Amino acid sequence: MRRGTAAVQTVALLTGTGGPALAGLCVAAGSASVLAVLVCVLLGRATAHRL
């Protein structure tokens, strides 16, 4: 996952779509949202048998 986020940030900086602060913020926000989805999916399965 770190390689993917580093690649996205590098491409954003090379293409000039934003400054370093904006690129870092967007990459961090994207990574946090992916991790939040994974946590919900994986932890949701652990308690799926309870009603």
C-alpha positions in Angstrom: 0.0 0.0 0.0 2.9 2.4 0.7 4.3 1.9 -2.8 0.9 2.8 -4.3 0.5 5.9 -2.3 4.0 7.0 -3.0 3.5 6.5 -6.7 0.3 8.5 -6.6 2.0 11.4 -4.8 5.0 11.3 -7.2 2.7 11.4 -10.2 0.8 14.3 -8.7 3.9 16.3 -8.0 5.5 15.5 -11.5 2.3 16.6 -13.4 2.0 19.7 -11.3 -1.6 19.0 -10.2 -0.9 20.4 -6.8 1.8 21.5 -4.3 3.6 19.1 -2.0 1.2 19.9 0.9 -1.9 19.3 -1.1 -0.6 16.1 -2.7 0.4 14.8 0.8 -3.0 15.7 2.2 -4.9 14.0 -0.6 -2.8 10.8 -0.4 -3.1 10.6 3.3 -6.9 11.1 3.1 -7.1 8.4 0.4 -5.1 6.0 2.5 -7.1 6.7 5.6 -10.4 6.0 3.8 -9.1 2.7 2.3 -8.0 1.7 5.8 -11.4 2.7 7.3 -13.2 0.6 4.7 -11.0 -2.4 5.4 -11.5 -2.1 9.1 -15.2 -2.0 8.7 -15.2 -5.0 6.4 -12.9 -7.2 8.4 -14.3 -6.3 11.8 -17.8 -6.6 10.6 -17.3 -10.2 9.8 -16.1 -11.0 13.3 -19.4 -10.1 14.9 -21.7 -11.1 12.0 -23.0 -14.1 13.9 -24.4 -12.0 16.7 -27.9 -10.6 16.5 
